[in-house]
């Protein structure tokens, strides 16, 4: 599977940033350049309940105590582990108080369980696509 090369940088001028991948709801693949129309994008997102539960974690947004704004960095395996752990905790709290908070949390909990089962085996791709 081909994946785009990712980098986080601070552009000096607007021309340093290429066109985005979404315009008026249509999405363009950064690898192939194929554009999926807005109606198909909406149908796919609806069927996948937004798609966040099985999406690839590519970046992390942070804040700093004594600075304003948001800061971005490429995600590392520990970030996925933290996401999975948070999903497990969310699932635990839902069981305790009987509420349902997030499908993303349940998916992260499943990933955490899957990762624990696969811990004895080498992992070929850190962010699997399901």
PATI-561591 format. One record per residue: residue in three letters; x, z, y of N, C-alpha, C, O, CB in turn. Coordinates in pm, 1 decimal, padded with zeros to 6 digits. Atoms other than C-alpha are relative to their C-alpha. Glycine has a CB too. Layout:
N
> residuo | n_xx | n_zz | n_yy | ca_xx | ca_zz | ca_yy | c_xx | c_zz | c_yy | o_xx | o_zz | o_yy | cb_xx | cb_zz | cb_yy
> ALA | X | Z | Y | X | Z | Y | X | Z | Y | X | Z | Y | X | Z | Y
...
***
This chain:
130
> residuo | n_xx | n_zz | n_yy | ca_xx | ca_zz | ca_yy | c_xx | c_zz | c_yy | o_xx | o_zz | o_yy | cb_xx | cb_zz | cb_yy
> UNK | 00084.8 | 00000.0 | -00117.8 | 00000.0 | 00000.0 | 00000.0 | 00089.2 | 00000.0 | 00123.9 | 00178.5 | 00083.8 | 00136.8 | -00096.4 | 00122.5 | -00000.1
> UNK | -00075.7 | 00005.0 | -00124.5 | 00141.0 | -00097.5 | 00337.8 | -00059.1 | 00098.7 | 00098.8 | -00181.0 | 00112.6 | 00108.7 | 00000.4 | -00142.6 | 00059.1
> UNK | 00044.2 | -00094.5 | -00102.2 | 00125.0 | 00164.5 | 00612.1 | 00077.2 | -00026.3 | 00127.8 | 00193.4 | -00066.8 | 00123.0 | 00019.3 | 00146.8 | -00046.8
> UNK | -00070.2 | 00024.8 | -00125.5 | 00209.1 | 00135.9 | 00979.6 | 00111.2 | 00102.7 | 00023.0 | 00101.5 | 00217.4 | -00020.6 | -00098.5 | 00002.4 | 00116.9
> UNK | -00106.3 | -00090.2 | -00041.4 | 00530.7 | 00286.1 | 01112.0 | -00052.0 | 00076.6 | 00120.7 | -00100.0 | 00016.6 | 00216.8 | 00133.4 | -00077.4 | 00033.0
> UNK | 00054.9 | -00083.3 | -00106.8 | 00433.3 | 00577.3 | 01334.6 | 00110.3 | 00067.6 | 00078.6 | 00213.3 | 00105.8 | 00023.2 | -00094.8 | 00104.7 | -00056.9
> UNK | -00090.9 | -00076.9 | -00082.9 | 00612.1 | 00736.1 | 01625.5 | -00080.4 | 00061.6 | 00113.3 | -00181.4 | 00006.3 | 00156.7 | 00116.0 | -00088.6 | 00054.6
> UNK | 00060.5 | -00064.0 | -00115.2 | 00516.9 | 00976.4 | 01901.2 | 00103.0 | -00008.6 | 00112.0 | 00218.6 | 00029.7 | 00093.9 | -00042.5 | 00149.5 | -00030.4
> UNK | -00092.2 | 00013.9 | -00112.1 | 00670.1 | 00904.1 | 02239.9 | -00075.6 | 00017.3 | 00130.5 | -00198.4 | 00009.7 | 00133.4 | 00071.5 | -00136.8 | -00003.7
> UNK | 00059.1 | -00009.9 | -00133.2 | 00608.4 | 00954.3 | 02610.6 | 00033.4 | -00128.1 | 00075.2 | 00148.8 | -00149.5 | 00112.1 | 00052.3 | 00126.7 | 00077.0
> UNK | -00027.5 | 00126.6 | -00067.0 | 00570.4 | 00614.4 | 02776.0 | 00040.9 | 00021.0 | 00145.8 | -00009.6 | 00110.1 | 00214.1 | -00122.2 | -00090.6 | -00007.2
> UNK | -00044.4 | -00004.1 | -00139.5 | 00746.5 | 00556.8 | 03106.1 | -00095.4 | -00080.2 | 00088.7 | -00117.2 | -00046.8 | 00205.2 | 00144.2 | -00054.7 | 00012.7
> UNK | 00093.6 | 00083.9 | -00075.4 | 00500.9 | 00285.4 | 03212.1 | -00110.1 | -00048.1 | -00095.1 | -00093.7 | -00044.5 | -00217.1 | 00074.0 | -00121.8 | 00066.7
> UNK | 00116.1 | 00040.8 | 00079.2 | 00165.3 | 00152.7 | 03093.5 | 00032.8 | -00111.2 | -00099.1 | -00023.2 | -00113.9 | -00208.6 | -00111.4 | -00045.3 | 00091.6
> UNK | -00033.7 | 00112.0 | 00087.7 | 00320.7 | -00161.3 | 02942.6 | 00078.9 | 00044.0 | -00123.9 | 00097.0 | -00035.2 | -00216.5 | 00079.7 | -00103.5 | 00077.2
> UNK | -00070.4 | -00052.2 | 00117.9 | 00517.4 | 00060.5 | 02698.0 | -00095.7 | 00024.1 | -00117.0 | -00052.5 | 00038.8 | -00231.3 | 00072.6 | 00130.5 | 00035.2
> UNK | 00100.8 | -00030.5 | 00101.8 | 00190.7 | 00118.9 | 02508.6 | -00075.2 | -00127.4 | -00036.1 | -00130.4 | -00195.1 | 00050.6 | -00098.6 | 00109.6 | 00049.9
> UNK | 00072.6 | 00117.7 | 00047.3 | 00041.6 | -00157.9 | 02295.5 | -00150.0 | 00025.8 | 00005.9 | -00194.2 | 00139.4 | 00023.5 | 00042.9 | -00036.9 | -00143.8
> UNK | 00145.5 | -00013.0 | 00001.8 | -00331.2 | -00225.9 | 02284.5 | -00042.0 | 00094.9 | -00111.2 | 00026.0 | 00106.3 | -00213.2 | -00067.2 | -00137.7 | -00018.0
> UNK | 00051.0 | -00091.9 | 00100.3 | -00536.4 | 00028.6 | 02093.0 | -00059.1 | -00072.9 | -00119.2 | -00061.6 | -00195.9 | -00123.0 | -00103.3 | 00090.9 | 00060.7
> UNK | 00056.8 | 00058.6 | 00121.8 | -00699.7 | -00026.9 | 01755.6 | -00152.0 | 00001.9 | 00000.0 | -00214.1 | -00051.0 | -00092.1 | 00051.1 | 00073.6 | -00121.7
> UNK | 00146.1 | -00005.2 | -00008.3 | -01059.3 | 00040.7 | 01866.4 | -00043.1 | -00051.6 | 00137.0 | 00011.1 | -00011.3 | 00239.9 | -00053.1 | 00145.5 | -00024.1
> UNK | 00056.0 | 00052.1 | -00124.9 | -01255.7 | -00151.9 | 02127.7 | -00149.0 | -00022.8 | -00019.1 | -00189.9 | -00100.4 | -00105.5 | 00071.1 | -00132.0 | 00043.4
> UNK | 00146.1 | 00011.7 | 00006.8 | -01632.0 | -00118.9 | 02182.4 | -00053.9 | 00024.5 | -00140.0 | -00153.7 | -00035.7 | -00179.8 | -00043.3 | -00136.9 | 00047.2
> UNK | 00046.9 | -00036.5 | 00133.1 | -01667.3 | 00030.1 | 01834.6 | 00057.7 | -00082.0 | -00113.4 | 00049.6 | -00040.5 | -00229.0 | -00145.7 | -00010.7 | -00004.1
> UNK | -00066.6 | 00079.6 | 00103.0 | -01484.5 | -00247.6 | 01648.0 | 00138.8 | 00058.9 | -00022.1 | 00199.1 | 00112.0 | 00071.1 | 00008.4 | -00151.8 | 00040.7
> UNK | -00130.9 | -00057.0 | 00032.9 | -01164.2 | -00140.8 | 01471.2 | 00091.8 | -00108.8 | -00054.9 | 00051.7 | -00189.4 | -00138.9 | -00014.5 | 00115.5 | -00102.5
> UNK | -00099.0 | 00097.3 | 00045.5 | -00849.2 | -00347.9 | 01419.9 | 00106.8 | 00071.0 | -00081.4 | 00163.7 | 00170.3 | -00036.1 | 00063.5 | -00075.0 | 00119.8
> UNK | -00101.3 | -00058.1 | 00087.7 | -00613.6 | -00268.7 | 01131.7 | 00138.1 | -00020.4 | 00063.7 | 00173.4 | -00133.2 | 00098.0 | -00006.0 | -00064.3 | -00143.1
> UNK | -00132.9 | 00014.9 | -00059.7 | -00263.9 | -00196.6 | 01271.3 | 00099.7 | -00071.0 | -00091.6 | 00205.2 | -00114.2 | -00045.2 | 00054.2 | 00135.5 | 00037.2
> UNK | -00090.4 | 00066.5 | 00094.7 | -00105.2 | -00346.8 | 00956.5 | -00032.6 | -00148.7 | -00010.0 | 00055.4 | -00233.0 | 00007.3 | -00009.3 | 00065.9 | -00139.3
> UNK | 00037.0 | 00139.8 | 00024.3 | -00300.9 | -00667.5 | 00894.3 | -00049.5 | -00073.2 | 00124.2 | -00044.7 | -00196.0 | 00130.7 | -00105.7 | -00006.1 | -00105.5
> UNK | 00057.0 | 00062.1 | -00119.1 | -00455.4 | -00726.3 | 01236.4 | -00146.2 | -00038.6 | -00016.0 | -00206.5 | -00089.6 | 00078.4 | 00079.1 | -00121.1 | 00036.3
> UNK | 00140.0 | 00033.4 | 00024.8 | -00800.8 | -00775.0 | 01076.9 | -00091.0 | 00093.0 | 00080.7 | -00070.3 | 00214.3 | 00083.4 | -00032.6 | 00009.8 | -00151.3
> UNK | 00094.9 | -00079.5 | -00078.7 | -01086.1 | -00659.8 | 01301.1 | -00131.9 | 00011.8 | -00074.6 | -00189.9 | -00088.0 | -00117.5 | -00022.4 | -00063.0 | 00139.6
> UNK | 00128.6 | -00029.9 | 00062.0 | -01392.8 | -00495.3 | 01149.9 | -00100.5 | 00022.2 | 00112.3 | -00076.6 | 00101.6 | 00203.2 | 00008.8 | 00125.4 | -00094.9
> UNK | 00102.0 | -00008.7 | -00104.3 | -01707.0 | -00534.4 | 01359.6 | -00064.9 | 00136.8 | 00008.7 | -00062.2 | 00214.8 | -00086.5 | -00105.6 | -00103.3 | -00023.6
> UNK | 00057.3 | -00131.8 | -00029.1 | -01887.1 | -00238.2 | 01512.1 | -00107.0 | 00040.5 | -00101.5 | -00111.5 | 00156.8 | -00141.5 | -00059.4 | 00001.0 | 00140.0
> UNK | 00105.7 | -00035.2 | 00096.1 | -02186.0 | -00254.9 | 01271.9 | 00059.5 | 00044.1 | -00133.0 | 00011.5 | 00139.5 | -00194.2 | -00094.9 | -00119.1 | -00022.1
> UNK | -00065.4 | -00037.9 | 00125.9 | -01956.6 | -00242.0 | 00968.1 | 00074.0 | 00132.2 | 00014.5 | 00073.8 | 00214.0 | -00077.5 | 00097.3 | -00109.8 | -00045.2
> UNK | -00069.3 | -00128.2 | -00023.9 | -01749.6 | 00039.8 | 01121.8 | -00100.2 | 00114.3 | -00006.6 | -00075.5 | 00215.6 | -00072.0 | 00072.8 | -00000.2 | 00138.3
> UNK | 00102.9 | -00105.5 | 00001.1 | -02064.8 | 00243.4 | 01181.2 | -00051.1 | 00027.0 | -00141.4 | -00066.8 | 00142.6 | -00180.8 | -00117.6 | -00039.1 | 00091.0
> UNK | 00050.4 | -00016.4 | 00136.8 | -02192.1 | 00180.8 | 00826.8 | 00102.8 | 00072.0 | -00087.3 | 00067.3 | 00158.9 | -00166.9 | -00035.1 | -00137.1 | -00061.4
> UNK | -00105.3 | -00063.9 | 00079.5 | -01856.2 | 00280.0 | 00675.1 | 00013.7 | 00147.5 | 00036.6 | 00025.5 | 00232.9 | -00051.4 | 00134.3 | -00072.2 | 00020.4
> UNK | -00013.3 | -00140.0 | -00042.5 | -01830.8 | 00597.1 | 00883.4 | -00120.2 | 00082.8 | -00043.0 | -00105.1 | 00199.1 | -00080.5 | 00017.0 | 00008.3 | 00151.8
> UNK | 00120.3 | -00071.8 | 00044.3 | -02189.2 | 00693.5 | 00801.2 | 00008.8 | 00031.2 | -00149.2 | -00020.4 | 00142.8 | -00192.2 | -00127.6 | -00082.9 | 00030.0
> UNK | -00010.2 | -00019.0 | 00145.0 | -02129.3 | 00643.0 | 00428.1 | 00104.7 | 00105.5 | -00035.4 | 00090.5 | 00175.8 | -00135.5 | 00034.3 | -00132.6 | -00068.5
> UNK | -00107.9 | -00095.5 | 00027.6 | -01811.8 | 00855.6 | 00446.4 | -00014.6 | 00127.3 | 00083.0 | 00078.1 | 00208.0 | 00090.4 | 00136.0 | -00064.4 | 00027.6
> UNK | 00025.7 | -00117.6 | -00084.0 | -01969.0 | 01118.5 | 00676.1 | 00111.1 | 00020.5 | 00102.8 | 00159.0 | 00132.0 | 00123.1 | -00014.3 | 00125.5 | -00087.1
> UNK | -00102.8 | -00005.1 | -00102.4 | -01716.0 | 01036.8 | 00944.3 | 00138.4 | -00033.1 | -00051.2 | 00222.7 | -00081.4 | 00024.3 | 00001.9 | 00134.1 | 00061.9
> UNK | -00127.2 | 00037.1 | 00061.0 | -01425.9 | 00991.9 | 00705.0 | 00111.6 | 00102.0 | 00011.8 | 00218.7 | 00081.2 | -00045.3 | 00045.7 | -00124.7 | 00058.9
> UNK | -00108.2 | -00096.1 | -00021.1 | -01226.9 | 01299.2 | 00809.5 | 00041.7 | 00072.1 | -00127.8 | 00156.3 | 00115.4 | -00140.0 | -00041.5 | 00101.2 | 00103.1
> UNK | -00029.8 | -00077.4 | 00120.6 | -01247.7 | 01461.9 | 00466.0 | 00108.7 | -00063.2 | -00087.4 | 00177.1 | 00007.2 | -00161.7 | -00125.7 | 00017.1 | -00081.2
> UNK | -00102.6 | 00063.4 | 00082.7 | -01020.3 | 01202.6 | 00304.4 | 00095.7 | -00085.9 | 00083.3 | 00162.1 | -00175.9 | 00031.8 | -00065.6 | -00085.5 | -00108.1
> UNK | -00088.0 | 00075.3 | -00089.1 | -00831.5 | 01071.4 | 00605.6 | 00145.0 | 00046.0 | -00013.8 | 00172.3 | 00156.6 | -00060.5 | -00046.1 | 00014.8 | 00145.4
> UNK | -00143.2 | -00031.8 | 00000.9 | -00453.1 | 01064.3 | 00631.3 | 00034.4 | 00076.1 | 00128.2 | 00004.0 | 00029.1 | 00237.8 | 00087.0 | -00130.3 | -00012.6
> UNK | -00043.9 | -00077.0 | -00115.8 | -00312.9 | 01332.1 | 00862.7 | 00126.0 | -00066.2 | 00054.1 | 00228.0 | -00070.8 | -00014.6 | 00025.7 | 00150.7 | -00037.0
> UNK | -00115.4 | 00072.7 | -00053.9 | -00077.8 | 01142.1 | 01092.8 | 00066.3 | 00069.2 | 00117.7 | 00184.3 | 00046.0 | 00143.9 | -00041.9 | -00136.9 | 00041.7
> UNK | -00057.9 | -00065.8 | -00116.8 | -00026.8 | 01361.3 | 01398.6 | -00062.5 | 00137.7 | 00018.0 | -00171.6 | 00166.1 | -00031.4 | -00020.2 | -00085.6 | 00127.0
> UNK | 00046.8 | -00135.3 | -00030.7 | -00064.0 | 01717.5 | 01519.0 | 00001.3 | 00015.5 | 00151.5 | 00097.9 | -00022.0 | 00217.9 | 00089.4 | 00109.9 | -00069.6
> UNK | 00009.5 | -00026.1 | -00142.9 | -00179.8 | 01814.6 | 01867.0 | 00021.9 | 00149.2 | 00020.8 | -00042.4 | 00231.7 | -00044.0 | -00138.4 | -00046.3 | 00058.3
> UNK | -00029.3 | -00140.3 | -00026.1 | -00037.7 | 02138.1 | 02004.3 | -00012.2 | 00029.3 | 00148.9 | -00021.9 | -00062.1 | 00230.7 | 00140.3 | 00036.6 | -00050.8
> UNK | -00009.0 | -00044.8 | -00138.9 | -00040.2 | 02339.2 | 02325.7 | 00118.8 | 00095.5 | 00008.7 | 00168.5 | 00144.7 | -00092.6 | -00134.1 | 00069.5 | 00048.1
> UNK | -00111.1 | -00092.8 | -00021.6 | 00232.9 | 02552.0 | 02476.2 | -00044.4 | 00107.9 | 00096.8 | -00116.9 | 00082.1 | 00192.8 | 00125.9 | -00073.7 | 00053.7
> UNK | 00045.9 | -00115.9 | -00073.5 | 00187.7 | 02897.0 | 02619.1 | 00015.4 | -00013.9 | 00151.6 | -00077.8 | 00017.3 | 00225.7 | 00074.0 | 00120.6 | -00046.8
> UNK | -00025.7 | 00002.4 | -00144.3 | 00342.2 | 02835.4 | 02961.3 | 00003.5 | -00141.0 | 00058.5 | 00061.3 | -00163.3 | 00164.8 | 00130.6 | 00069.0 | 00029.3
> UNK | 00006.8 | 00137.7 | -00048.7 | 00276.7 | 02461.7 | 02998.5 | -00142.2 | -00050.5 | -00014.3 | -00213.9 | -00011.1 | -00106.3 | 00098.9 | -00091.8 | -00076.7
> UNK | 00134.3 | 00056.9 | 00009.9 | -00040.6 | 02266.7 | 03065.5 | 00005.5 | -00130.5 | -00077.3 | 00110.1 | -00194.8 | -00085.9 | -00061.2 | -00022.6 | 00140.2
> UNK | 00009.5 | 00125.8 | 00071.1 | -00156.5 | 01972.9 | 02861.9 | 00009.8 | 00015.4 | -00150.0 | 00021.2 | 00125.7 | -00203.6 | 00105.6 | -00092.2 | 00047.0
> UNK | -00010.2 | 00005.9 | 00145.5 | -00141.2 | 01868.6 | 02500.7 | 00130.0 | -00069.5 | -00036.0 | 00179.9 | -00154.9 | 00037.2 | -00122.3 | -00073.8 | -00062.9
> UNK | -00125.3 | 00056.2 | 00047.4 | 00166.6 | 01781.3 | 02303.8 | -00022.5 | -00051.5 | -00141.3 | -00093.9 | 00010.6 | -00220.0 | 00115.4 | 00105.2 | 00004.5
> UNK | 00023.9 | 00067.4 | 00126.7 | 00180.9 | 01549.6 | 02004.0 | 00128.8 | -00012.6 | -00078.8 | 00237.0 | -00028.6 | -00022.4 | -00061.6 | -00137.6 | 00023.0
> UNK | -00114.0 | 00022.9 | 00088.2 | 00409.9 | 01521.5 | 01704.4 | -00050.6 | -00058.3 | -00130.5 | -00167.4 | -00042.1 | -00166.0 | 00079.7 | 00131.3 | -00025.1
> UNK | 00034.6 | 00055.9 | 00130.2 | 00414.0 | 01339.0 | 01372.4 | -00023.7 | 00115.4 | -00097.8 | 00050.9 | 00213.4 | -00097.3 | 00112.5 | -00095.8 | -00051.9
> UNK | 00029.9 | -00102.4 | 00100.6 | 00258.9 | 01545.7 | 01091.7 | 00107.9 | 00000.8 | -00108.2 | 00163.4 | -00103.0 | -00144.2 | -00139.4 | -00024.3 | -00063.2
> UNK | -00094.3 | -00019.2 | 00110.8 | 00488.7 | 01684.8 | 00822.6 | -00077.8 | 00061.3 | -00116.9 | -00189.3 | 00109.6 | -00097.2 | 00122.1 | 00092.1 | 00042.5
> UNK | 00072.7 | -00054.9 | 00115.9 | 00394.6 | 01800.0 | 00469.4 | -00053.9 | 00142.1 | 00021.4 | -00161.3 | 00175.0 | -00028.8 | 00090.7 | -00000.2 | -00120.4
> UNK | 00047.5 | -00137.2 | -00024.2 | 00365.0 | 02162.3 | 00587.6 | -00130.4 | 00000.2 | 00079.8 | -00212.4 | 00090.5 | 00063.0 | 00107.3 | 00081.5 | 00074.7
> UNK | 00124.9 | 00009.8 | -00076.0 | 00089.6 | 02054.2 | 00829.1 | -00118.2 | -00027.2 | -00093.2 | -00226.1 | 00029.5 | -00075.8 | 00010.3 | -00111.0 | 00106.6
> UNK | 00106.6 | 00027.2 | 00096.6 | -00114.0 | 01912.9 | 00540.7 | -00030.2 | 00125.7 | -00081.2 | -00146.3 | 00155.0 | -00109.6 | 00039.4 | -00116.7 | -00093.8
> UNK | 00020.5 | -00125.3 | 00072.8 | -00060.8 | 02237.8 | 00349.4 | -00080.1 | 00099.3 | 00084.1 | -00168.6 | 00167.5 | 00032.4 | 00135.2 | 00061.6 | -00040.1
> UNK | 00073.2 | -00090.3 | -00089.0 | -00183.1 | 02435.5 | 00652.3 | -00146.2 | -00042.7 | 00012.0 | -00236.1 | 00041.5 | 00012.3 | 00066.0 | 00003.7 | 00139.3
> UNK | 00136.4 | 00052.5 | -00006.4 | -00488.9 | 02210.5 | 00680.5 | -00075.8 | 00035.6 | -00127.1 | -00190.3 | 00080.5 | -00121.6 | 00001.2 | -00152.9 | 00020.8
> UNK | 00062.6 | -00032.1 | 00128.2 | -00563.0 | 02258.0 | 00311.1 | -00032.0 | 00148.4 | -00010.4 | -00139.6 | 00185.9 | -00056.9 | 00090.7 | -00041.9 | -00115.4
> UNK | 00021.1 | -00145.2 | 00004.9 | -00522.7 | 02636.5 | 00339.0 | -00116.5 | 00040.1 | 00090.0 | -00197.6 | 00124.9 | 00053.0 | 00128.4 | 00075.4 | 00042.1
> UNK | 00110.9 | -00030.3 | -00091.0 | -00758.3 | 02646.1 | 00637.9 | -00132.6 | -00041.1 | -00063.7 | -00232.6 | 00029.6 | -00050.8 | 00019.3 | -00072.1 | 00136.0
> UNK | 00121.8 | 00043.3 | 00068.4 | -01013.4 | 02448.2 | 00437.6 | -00039.5 | 00096.6 | -00110.3 | -00157.8 | 00124.6 | -00130.0 | 00018.6 | -00139.4 | -00057.9
> UNK | 00027.9 | -00099.7 | 00103.8 | -00981.5 | 02695.5 | 00151.7 | -00058.2 | 00127.4 | 00058.2 | -00151.1 | 00185.7 | 00002.3 | 00126.5 | 00032.4 | -00077.3
> UNK | 00052.0 | -00120.2 | -00067.2 | -01036.5 | 02985.8 | 00389.3 | -00141.7 | -00023.7 | 00050.4 | -00226.7 | 00064.7 | 00039.6 | 00091.7 | 00040.9 | 00117.3
> UNK | 00134.7 | 00033.7 | -00045.8 | -01339.1 | 02811.8 | 00539.7 | -00098.4 | 00004.1 | -00116.1 | -00208.3 | 00058.2 | -00104.0 | -00001.6 | -00138.8 | 00066.3
> UNK | 00085.8 | -00001.4 | 00118.5 | -01482.6 | 02759.5 | 00192.5 | -00025.8 | 00144.3 | -00046.4 | -00138.2 | 00178.2 | -00083.7 | 00064.5 | -00082.5 | -00114.2
> UNK | 00015.3 | -00140.2 | 00039.2 | -01420.7 | 03128.2 | 00109.3 | -00100.4 | 00070.9 | 00090.6 | -00187.9 | 00142.9 | 00042.6 | 00135.8 | 00072.4 | 00004.5
> UNK | 00091.7 | -00064.6 | -00094.7 | -01599.8 | 03243.1 | 00425.0 | -00143.0 | -00049.9 | -00017.9 | -00237.7 | 00027.3 | -00002.8 | 00046.0 | -00024.7 | 00144.1
> UNK | 00134.5 | 00052.1 | 00025.3 | -01893.8 | 03014.1 | 00350.0 | -00063.2 | 00068.1 | -00120.8 | -00182.4 | 00098.5 | -00120.1 | 00004.6 | -00151.8 | -00021.7
> UNK | 00052.5 | -00068.8 | 00119.0 | -01929.4 | 03174.9 | 00006.4 | -00039.1 | 00143.1 | 00034.4 | -00140.7 | 00193.2 | -00013.6 | 00104.3 | -00000.7 | -00114.4
> UNK | 00025.1 | -00140.6 | -00034.2 | -01913.2 | 03524.1 | 00157.7 | -00127.6 | 00014.6 | 00082.3 | -00210.3 | 00101.3 | 00054.1 | 00119.3 | 00058.4 | 00077.4
> UNK | 00115.9 | -00019.2 | -00087.6 | -02173.0 | 03473.0 | 00429.8 | -00114.4 | -00098.4 | -00023.4 | -00215.8 | -00092.8 | 00046.2 | 00043.7 | -00010.1 | 00141.6
> UNK | 00108.6 | 00089.1 | 00037.3 | -02380.6 | 03195.1 | 00271.4 | -00028.5 | -00112.2 | 00098.7 | -00136.6 | -00170.8 | 00094.9 | -00121.9 | 00078.8 | -00018.3
> UNK | 00022.0 | 00108.5 | -00095.9 | -02337.4 | 02943.3 | 00553.6 | 00079.6 | -00123.0 | -00042.4 | 00171.9 | -00115.3 | -00123.4 | 00040.0 | 00043.9 | 00143.5
> UNK | -00074.1 | 00123.4 | 00023.7 | -02222.1 | 02584.6 | 00544.2 | 00053.1 | -00046.6 | 00134.2 | -00024.2 | -00080.1 | 00224.0 | -00089.7 | -00110.2 | -00068.0
> UNK | -00059.3 | 00032.9 | -00128.4 | -01976.7 | 02503.1 | 00820.7 | 00049.1 | -00143.9 | 00009.8 | 00026.4 | -00209.4 | 00111.4 | 00112.9 | 00092.4 | 00027.3
> UNK | -00066.7 | 00128.3 | -00017.8 | -01794.0 | 02180.3 | 00744.5 | 00029.9 | -00070.8 | -00131.5 | 00086.1 | -00011.0 | -00223.3 | 00127.4 | 00019.7 | 00076.1
> UNK | -00037.7 | 00080.5 | 00116.0 | -01764.0 | 01901.5 | 00487.9 | 00150.4 | -00021.2 | -00002.7 | 00209.6 | -00031.6 | -00110.1 | -00073.0 | -00135.4 | 00001.5
> UNK | -00145.8 | 00016.0 | -00008.0 | -01405.3 | 01857.9 | 00610.1 | 00068.3 | 00120.5 | -00062.4 | 00167.0 | 00105.3 | -00134.4 | 00046.2 | -00017.9 | 00147.1
> UNK | -00058.2 | -00121.1 | 00057.8 | -01330.0 | 02218.6 | 00516.4 | -00007.8 | -00000.3 | -00151.4 | 00086.8 | 00039.8 | -00219.2 | -00069.7 | 00123.0 | 00054.4
> UNK | 00013.8 | 00005.3 | 00145.4 | -01464.8 | 02167.6 | 00166.1 | 00095.8 | -00101.8 | -00059.0 | 00154.1 | -00077.7 | -00164.7 | -00144.1 | -00033.8 | -00039.5
> UNK | -00093.5 | 00101.4 | 00049.6 | -01258.5 | 01851.4 | 00123.8 | 00142.9 | 00051.9 | 00003.4 | 00220.9 | 00027.0 | -00088.6 | -00011.1 | -00128.9 | 00082.8
> UNK | -00135.1 | -00056.7 | -00009.4 | -00946.4 | 02032.1 | 00242.5 | 00022.2 | 00102.3 | -00111.3 | 00131.3 | 00110.8 | -00167.8 | 00022.3 | 00065.9 | 00138.8
> UNK | -00012.7 | -00097.7 | 00108.7 | -01014.1 | 02308.5 | -00008.2 | 00022.0 | -00070.6 | -00133.2 | 00102.8 | -00026.1 | -00214.7 | -00125.3 | 00089.7 | -00007.4
> UNK | -00020.3 | 00077.1 | 00122.9 | -01043.7 | 02050.4 | -00286.7 | 00141.9 | -00054.4 | -00005.9 | 00205.3 | -00051.3 | -00111.4 | -00101.5 | -00115.2 | -00009.4
> UNK | -00137.3 | 00050.5 | -00004.1 | -00714.2 | 01895.5 | -00175.6 | 00098.7 | 00110.0 | -00034.2 | 00196.4 | 00087.4 | -00105.5 | 00032.1 | -00058.6 | 00137.8
> UNK | -00088.6 | -00113.0 | 00026.8 | -00553.4 | 02237.5 | -00185.2 | 00002.6 | 00031.2 | -00148.8 | 00109.1 | 00056.3 | -00205.3 | -00044.3 | 00123.7 | 00079.7
> UNK | 00007.8 | -00024.1 | 00144.5 | -00675.7 | 02291.5 | -00542.6 | 00071.9 | -00110.0 | -00076.6 | 00145.2 | -00082.7 | -00171.7 | -00146.6 | 00009.0 | -00045.8
> UNK | -00067.5 | 00112.8 | 00064.6 | -00557.8 | 01942.5 | -00641.4 | 00151.1 | 00012.7 | 00013.7 | 00224.9 | -00012.1 | -00081.6 | -00047.6 | -00133.2 | 00060.3
> UNK | -00143.8 | -00014.1 | -00023.7 | -00217.3 | 02007.9 | -00485.5 | 00058.5 | 00110.4 | -00088.0 | 00169.5 | 00096.7 | -00139.4 | 00027.5 | 00030.1 | 00148.6
> UNK | -00048.1 | -00109.0 | 00084.9 | -00184.5 | 02335.3 | -00675.4 | 00011.8 | -00045.7 | -00145.1 | 00106.7 | -00009.1 | -00214.5 | -00093.9 | 00121.5 | 00009.9
> UNK | -00005.0 | 00050.5 | 00136.6 | -00264.5 | 02158.5 | -01003.1 | 00114.6 | -00097.1 | -00020.0 | 00169.7 | -00105.9 | -00129.7 | -00130.5 | -00067.0 | -00036.0
> UNK | -00106.0 | 00099.7 | 00010.2 | -00006.5 | 01887.7 | -00927.7 | 00136.9 | 00054.7 | 00038.0 | 00234.8 | -00019.8 | 00038.9 | -00032.5 | -00117.8 | 00087.0
> UNK | -00126.0 | -00058.2 | -00047.6 | 00264.7 | 02129.5 | -00810.9 | 00112.5 | -00015.4 | -00100.8 | 00229.3 | -00019.4 | -00062.2 | -00019.2 | 00146.6 | 00032.3
> UNK | -00102.4 | 00013.1 | 00103.1 | 00447.3 | 02092.5 | -01142.2 | 00051.4 | -00142.0 | -00014.7 | 00154.2 | -00165.1 | -00078.4 | -00054.0 | 00047.3 | -00131.4
> UNK | -00037.8 | 00140.5 | 00013.2 | 00464.5 | 01713.8 | -01110.8 | 00049.1 | -00053.7 | 00133.3 | 00003.6 | -00008.8 | 00238.5 | -00118.5 | -00083.8 | -00051.2
> UNK | -00042.7 | 00061.6 | -00126.7 | 00649.1 | 01502.5 | -00853.4 | -00115.6 | -00077.4 | 00062.9 | -00195.5 | -00138.9 | -00007.7 | 00121.2 | -00094.2 | -00022.8
> UNK | 00106.1 | 00069.3 | -00071.4 | 00419.0 | 01358.9 | -00587.4 | 00056.5 | -00127.5 | 00060.0 | 00154.5 | -00123.0 | 00134.4 | -00062.0 | 00090.1 | 00109.6
> UNK | -00049.9 | 00128.9 | -00047.0 | 00464.4 | 00988.4 | -00512.0 | -00034.7 | -00021.9 | 00147.4 | 00047.1 | -00074.8 | 00222.7 | -00057.6 | -00113.8 | -00085.5
> UNK | 00041.8 | 00017.8 | -00139.7 | 00269.1 | 00988.4 | -00183.6 | -00058.5 | 00131.7 | 00048.0 | -00145.3 | 00189.2 | -00017.7 | -00104.3 | -00117.2 | 00015.2
> UNK | 00043.9 | -00131.6 | -00047.3 | 00212.9 | 01298.6 | 00023.6 | -00143.6 | -00001.1 | 00048.3 | -00217.4 | 00094.4 | 00024.0 | 00090.1 | 00048.2 | 00111.1
> UNK | 00134.9 | 00005.9 | -00053.0 | -00107.2 | 01184.6 | 00193.7 | -00080.5 | -00104.3 | -00077.8 | -00095.0 | -00217.8 | -00032.4 | 00001.8 | -00033.0 | 00151.4
> UNK | 00070.5 | 00098.4 | 00083.1 | -00311.0 | 01020.2 | -00085.4 | -00127.4 | -00048.6 | 00066.8 | -00192.0 | 00024.9 | 00141.5 | -00032.9 | 00059.6 | -00136.3
> UNK | 00125.7 | 00057.6 | -00047.4 | -00598.8 | 00790.7 | 00001.5 | -00097.6 | 00005.7 | -00116.0 | -00066.4 | -00040.5 | -00225.8 | 00018.9 | -00147.8 | 00052.7
> UNK | 00098.6 | -00013.0 | 00107.9 | -00910.9 | 00864.6 | -00199.6 | -00109.9 | -00098.4 | 00016.7 | -00202.2 | -00102.3 | -00064.8 | -00057.2 | 00139.2 | -00005.3
***
